């Protein structure tokens, strides 16, 4: 399979740029001060060996720095052991790509088990105890320097919490001054582990452990001021397959179990007590959007899929042959979970949506607006703003433009929830060049666009860090 057959979003990038001022068409507000740092794949092969899945791409950080109406851009690969191995033609331990070559079986036998977790931290970024870190779903976080994006060392927590998988989606709660996450440990009794990281520390404090005989693949959790909701879907991890030297990556451990409902664990955020654990009709989700408490009811908004078809559809082989046409749309669904375990559900937006975000100061509390990637159009991904109170949506589209995860940055003196700008990276597949779009947060009118000097492969997640 030739890399040239892929659309630009799944082609490797070799170029790295440092502190490059982007030309701006339009006006960037001068009050906007800080950096949008994003993470995602930058390269999909090494020394002629092609990786198998979009989630396997080698981590590349991108930074858009804002000051005085100007934008400066830096991009850099994480220089990790996984990066070095891939460059030598022996990619190891990725989501769907395992070791290659005749040494695979021998290496497995020497280890008497599956390979060490990858340090290819290509999913998200966070700031923990003042240090910037790149994250993936195994407990090998990688710290990096904020100005140059140069790779530092493995980030080590100051605690003894033992997990085999860990979230790349820490929920940052500005109201309680902590980040909340989840992990999974394997053993005779597998356990989901919920934890908090108090601001100013690198210490994970265990909130509770939930035993399970059949652990699910859980990408993110929902957090309100009083509760944590862990969504356990029928997509389960077959641990026994990990003991086989013929299993190609974590991807092949995942099995959709027909006949199993989705379970909602509602956990008291302070005591760790499970308040209720109702089940609902089966669905799959990668991303929760937000959660809040409403007079004894926990409200959870998330992007729901009918099943796990989305995971298979994002393999590079499927994307090469079918493109995004094979990717099913996710739906913005609101679940209302009563204290008695009753659950009601409604769809808040008729279109397809993914990579959703809410304004930072509305995280874990009642909110009105969600911003996301709109996906229900052939030949493009758009931007959507959903008004969750009125059930209305505003969309923005452009032919051949693929918009990525958007972030609403609120104006410092603003009072309205949507008073600010939306930052959205995008890729123009017609010119094979990436750009950063700046929109008015209220109307989604385009304020500015700034082209990047190359194409960026489609990325995953990022955060805005104030100066």
C-alpha positions in Angstrom: 0.0 0.0 0.0 1.5 3.3 -1.1 1.4 6.2 1.3 0.5 8.5 -1.7 -2.9 6.8 -2.0 -4.0 8.3 1.3 -5.7 11.7 1.6 -3.3 14.3 3.1 -4.7 13.8 6.6 -3.2 10.3 6.7 0.1 11.0 5.0 3.3 11.4 7.1 4.9 14.7 7.7 8.7 15.0 8.0 8.9 18.8 8.4 9.5 20.5 11.7 9.1 24.3 12.1 10.2 26.4 15.1 8.7 29.7 16.2 7.4 30.5 12.7 5.1 33.6 12.4 2.0 32.7 10.4 0.5 35.1 7.9 -3.0 36.0 9.1 -5.9 36.8 6.8 -8.3 38.7 9.0 -8.0 39.8 12.6 -7.0 37.9 15.7 -8.2 39.7 18.9 -5.3 41.3 20.7 -6.7 40.1 24.1 -6.0 36.5 23.0 -2.8 35.5 24.9 -1.6 31.9 25.3 -0.9 28.7 23.4 -3.0 26.1 21.9 -1.0 22.9 22.1 -2.2 19.9 20.2 -1.2 16.3 19.9 -1.7 13.6 17.3 0.0 11.5 14.7 2.7 13.0 12.5 4.1 9.9 10.8 2.6 6.6 9.8 5.6 4.5 8.9 9.3 4.1 9.6 12.0 2.7 7.3 9.4 1.3 4.9 7.1 -0.3 7.5 3.6 1.1 7.5 1.6 1.3 10.7 -1.9 -0.2 10.8 -4.2 2.3 12.4 -4.7 6.1 12.7 -4.2 5.7 16.4 -0.7 4.2 15.8 0.9 7.3 14.2 4.0 8.7 15.8 3.3 11.6 18.2 3.8 15.1 16.9 3.1 18.2 19.0 1.8 21.4 17.4 1.7 24.8 19.1 -0.1 27.9 18.1 1.1 30.8 20.2 -1.0 34.0 20.4 0.1 37.5 21.4 -0.8 41.0 20.2 -2.9 39.7 17.4 -0.2 37.5 16.0 0.2 33.7 15.7 3.5 31.9 16.0 3.7 28.2 15.1 6.0 25.3 16.2 5.7 21.6 15.5 7.9 18.8 16.7 7.9 15.0 17.0 8.2 13.4 20.5 11.6 11.9 20.5 10.8 8.7 22.3 11.9 5.0 22.2 8.9 4.3 20.1 9.9 7.0 17.6 13.5 5.6 17.4 12.2 2.0 16.9 9.8 3.1 14.2 12.6 5.0 12.4 14.6 1.8 12.5 11.7 -0.1 10.9 10.6 -2.0 14.0 7.4 -0.3 15.3 6.4 -1.9 18.6 3.5 -2.0 21.0 1.0 0.4 19.3 -2.8 0.4 19.3 -3.0 -1.9 16.3 0.7 -2.4 15.3 2.9 -4.8 17.2 6.5 -5.9 16.7 7.6 -6.9 13.2 10.2 -9.3 12.0 11.6 -12.7 13.0 12.5 -11.4 16.5 8.9 -11.0 17.6 8.3 -14.5 18.8 11.7 -14.8 20.5 11.2 -11.5 22.2 7.8 -12.6 23.5 9.2 -15.8 24.9 12.0 -13.9 26.7 9.5 -11.6 28.3 7.0 -14.4 29.0 4.2 -12.0 28.1 3.1 -9.0 26.0 5.5 -6.1 25.3 6.1 -3.1 27.5 3.7 -0.3 27.1 4.5 2.2 24.3 5.8 5.7 25.1 4.3 7.0 21.8 2.1 9.5 23.7 0.1 10.8 20.8 -3.4 11.4 22.1 -3.6 14.5 24.4 -1.7 17.0 26.5 -2.0 18.2 30.1 -0.3 20.4 32.6 0.5 18.5 35.9 2.3 20.3 38.7 3.4 23.0 36.3 4.9 20.5 33.8 3.5 19.9 30.3 3.0 16.3 29.4 2.0 14.3 26.4 -0.5 11.4 27.1 -1.7 8.2 25.6 -3.7 5.4 27.2 -0.9 3.5 28.9 1.0 4.8 32.0 4.0 6.3 30.2 3.5 10.0 30.0 6.2 12.1 28.4 7.1 15.6 29.5 8.1 18.3 27.0 9.4 21.9 27.1 6.7 24.4 26.5 8.6 26.9 24.3 10.4 24.6 21.9 8.3 21.4 22.4 11.5 19.5 22.9 11.1 16.1 24.5 12.3 15.8 28.1 11.8 12.6 30.1 9.1 10.2 31.1 6.8 11.9 33.6 6.7 10.1 36.9 3.8 10.5 39.4 4.6 10.9 43.1 2.4 8.0 44.3 2.1 4.2 44.3 -1.1 3.9 42.2 -0.7 0.9 40.0 -2.5 0.8 36.6 -1.9 -0.9 33.3 -4.0 1.5 31.3 -4.7 5.2 32.1 -6.9 7.8 30.6 -5.5 10.4 28.1 -8.5 12.6 29.1 -7.9 14.1 32.4 -10.9 16.3 33.3 -9.6 19.6 34.6 -12.0 21.1 37.1 -11.2 24.8 37.8 -13.9 25.0 40.4 -12.4 22.4 42.8 -8.7 22.8 41.8 -8.0 19.3 40.6 -7.9 16.9 37.7 -9.9 13.7 37.6 -9.1 10.6 35.7 -9.5 6.8 35.5 -7.3 3.8 35.0 -7.6 0.1 34.6 -5.4 -2.6 36.3 -5.4 -6.2 35.2 -5.1 -9.2 37.6 -7.1 -12.0 39.1 -9.7 -9.3 39.7 -9.5 -6.5 37.1 -10.3 -3.1 38.5 -11.3 0.3 37.2 -9.6 3.0 39.3 -10.9 6.5 39.7 -8.5 9.1 40.9 -7.9 12.8 41.4 -4.7 14.9 41.0 -4.9 18.1 43.2 -3.5 21.1 41.5 0.1 21.9 42.3 0.9 18.2 42.9 1.8 15.1 40.8 0.1 12.8 43.3 -2.9 10.7 42.1 -5.3 10.1 45.0 -7.5 7.0 44.7 -11.2 7.8 44.9 -12.4 4.2 44.4 -11.7 0.9 42.7 -14.5 -0.9 40.9 -13.9 -4.7 40.3 -14.9 -6.2 36.9 -14.6 -9.7 35.4 -14.7 -8.3 31.9 -13.1 -4.9 31.6 -14.3 -2.6 28.9 -12.3 -0.2 26.8 -13.2 3.2 28.3 -11.6 6.3 26.6 -13.1 9.0 28.9 -15.3 9.6 31.9 -17.9 12.2 32.8 -17.3 14.4 35.9 -19.8 16.7 37.6 -19.2 18.7 40.8 -20.5 15.8 43.0 -20.2 12.7 40.8 -18.1 10.7 38.4 -19.8 8.6 35.8 -17.9 5.7 34.2 -19.6 4.4 31.0 -19.0 0.7 30.6 -19.9 -0.3 27.0 -20.0 -3.8 25.5 -16.6 -3.2 23.8 -14.5 -5.5 26.1 -10.8 -6.3 26.4 -10.0 -10.0 25.9 -7.0 -10.3 28.3 -6.2 -13.9 27.3 -5.5 -12.8 23.7 -2.7 -10.6 25.1 -0.7 -13.7 26.0 -0.5 -14.8 22.4 2.6 -13.9 20.3 0.3 -13.7 17.3 -1.8 -10.9 18.5 -1.2 -7.7 16.5 -1.5 -4.9 19.1 -4.2 -3.8 21.6 -6.7 -3.4 18.7 -7.1 -7.2 18.4 -7.9 -7.6 22.1 -11.2 -5.6 21.6 -14.4 -7.6 21.2 -18.0 -6.3 20.9 -20.1 -8.5 23.1 -23.6 -8.8 21.7 -26.3 -9.0 24.2 -24.5 -6.9 26.9 -26.1 -3.6 27.9 -24.1 -0.4 28.6 -23.7 0.1 32.4 -23.4 3.6 34.0 -21.5 3.6 37.3 -22.4 6.8 39.2 -19.8 7.4 41.9 -19.8 9.9 44.7 -16.8 12.1 43.9 -15.9 12.6 47.6 -16.6 9.3 49.2 -16.0 6.9 46.3 -19.4 5.2 47.0 -21.3 3.9 44.0 -24.6 5.7 44.2 -26.3 3.7 41.4 -25.3 1.5 38.4 -28.1 1.3 35.9 -27.9 -0.3 32.5 -29.2 1.1 29.2 -29.4 -0.2 25.7 -26.0 -0.9 24.3 -24.0 1.8 22.6 -20.3 2.8 22.3 -18.6 6.1 23.1 -15.2 7.6 22.9 -15.9 11.0 24.3 -18.0 12.4 27.1 -18.7 16.1 26.6 -19.6 17.3 30.1 -21.7 16.4 33.2 -23.5 18.4 35.9 -25.8 17.8 38.9 -29.4 18.9 38.7 -31.5 18.4 41.9 -30.5 14.8 42.5 -30.1 13.9 38.8 -26.8 13.6 37.1 -26.8 14.9 33.6 -24.2 13.4 31.2 -23.7 14.5 27.6 -21.7 12.3 25.3 -21.1 11.2 21.7 -22.8 7.9 21.2 -22.3 5.3 18.4 -24.5 2.2 17.8 -21.6 -0.2 18.2 -17.8 -0.4 17.8 -17.8 0.0 14.0 -16.0 3.3 14.4 -12.9 1.6 15.8 -12.5 -0.7 12.8 -13.4 2.1 10.3 -10.3 4.2 11.5 -7.8 1.6 10.4 -5.5 2.9 7.7 -6.4 0.1 5.4 -10.1 1.0 5.6 -9.4 4.7 5.3 -7.2 4.1 2.3 -10.0 2.2 0.5 -13.1 3.9 1.7 -12.1 7.2 3.4 -14.4 8.8 5.9 -17.4 7.3 4.1 -16.9 4.2 6.1 -16.9 6.1 9.4 -20.3 6.1 11.2 -21.6 9.4 12.6 -21.7 9.9 16.4 -24.7 11.5 18.0 -24.8 14.0 20.8 -26.9 12.3 23.4 -28.0 13.5 26.9 -28.5 11.0 29.6 -30.3 12.0 32.8 -29.6 9.5 35.6 -31.9 9.7 38.6 -30.8 8.8 42.1 -33.2 5.8 41.9 -31.3 4.5 38.8 -33.8 5.6 36.2 -32.3 6.9 33.0 -33.8 9.0 30.3 -32.1 9.8 27.0 -32.5 12.4 24.3 -30.6 13.4 21.2 -29.6 17.1 21.3 -28.3 17.5 17.7 -29.5 15.8 14.5 -26.1 15.8 12.8 -23.0 13.8 13.3 -20.5 15.2 15.8 -17.1 14.3 17.3 -14.2 15.8 19.2 -16.5 17.9 21.4 -15.5 20.6 23.9 -17.1 23.1 26.3 -15.8 26.4 27.6 -13.2 25.7 30.3 -15.1 27.4 33.2 -18.2 25.4 32.4 -16.5 22.0 32.8 -18.2 19.9 35.5 -21.1 22.4 35.8 -24.3 23.3 34.1 -23.6 24.7 30.6 -25.3 25.8 27.5 -22.9 25.5 24.5 -20.9 22.6 23.1 -18.5 23.0 20.2 -17.5 20.1 18.0 -16.5 18.7 14.7 -19.5 18.3 12.4 -19.2 15.1 10.4 -22.4 14.6 8.3 -21.2 15.9 5.0 -19.3 14.2 2.2 -15.9 15.7 1.3 -15.5 17.9 4.4 -15.8 18.1 8.2 -17.4 21.2 9.5 -17.7 23.1 12.8 -20.8 23.0 14.9 -22.0 24.9 18.0 -24.9 23.2 19.8 -27.2 25.2 22.0 -28.2 22.4 24.5 -30.9 24.5 26.1 -32.8 25.3 22.9 -31.9 22.2 20.9 -30.5 24.4 18.1 -27.2 24.3 16.2 -25.1 26.6 14.2 -22.8 25.1 11.6 -19.9 26.2 9.5 -18.6 24.3 6.4 -16.2 24.8 3.5 -15.7 22.4 0.6 -12.6 20.3 0.9 -11.9 21.6 4.4 -11.6 19.2 7.3 -12.0 20.9 10.7 -10.4 19.3 13.8 -11.2 19.7 17.5 -12.4 23.2 18.3 -11.8 25.2 21.5 -13.8 28.2 22.8 -11.5 30.7 24.5 -13.5 33.1 26.5 -12.7 36.8 26.5 -11.3 37.8 29.9 -13.9 40.5 30.5 -16.7 38.6 28.9 -19.9 37.7 30.8 -21.6 35.4 28.3 -20.6 31.8 28.1 -19.9 32.1 24.3 -18.2 35.5 24.5 -14.8 34.7 23.0 -13.3 33.0 20.0 -13.3 29.5 18.7 -9.9 28.1 17.6 -10.1 25.2 15.1 -7.2 23.7 13.2 -8.1 22.5 9.7 -6.7 20.8 6.7 -7.5 21.9 3.1 -7.2 18.7 1.1 -7.4 20.6 -2.2 -4.2 22.5 -1.5 -2.8 19.9 0.9 -2.0 22.6 3.4 -3.2 23.1 7.0 -4.4 26.3 8.6 -5.8 27.6 11.9 -9.3 29.1 11.8 -10.5 31.7 14.3 -14.3 32.2 14.7 -16.5 34.4 16.8 -17.8 32.3 19.6 -21.3 33.6 19.5 -22.0 33.6 15.7 -19.3 31.3 14.2 -18.5 34.1 11.8 -14.9 33.6 10.6 -12.6 36.2 12.0 -9.3 35.0 10.6 -7.4 32.2 9.1 -3.6 31.5 9.2 -2.1 29.0 6.9 0.6 26.6 8.2 3.7 26.1 5.9 2.8 22.4 5.4 0.0 19.8 5.8 -0.6 18.3 9.2 -1.9 14.8 9.5 -5.3 14.7 11.3 -4.7 15.1 15.0 -6.6 14.2 18.1 -6.7 16.5 21.1 -5.2 19.6 22.7 -5.6 22.3 25.3 -5.3 26.1 25.5 -2.8 27.3 28.1 -2.9 30.9 29.2 0.3 32.9 29.3 
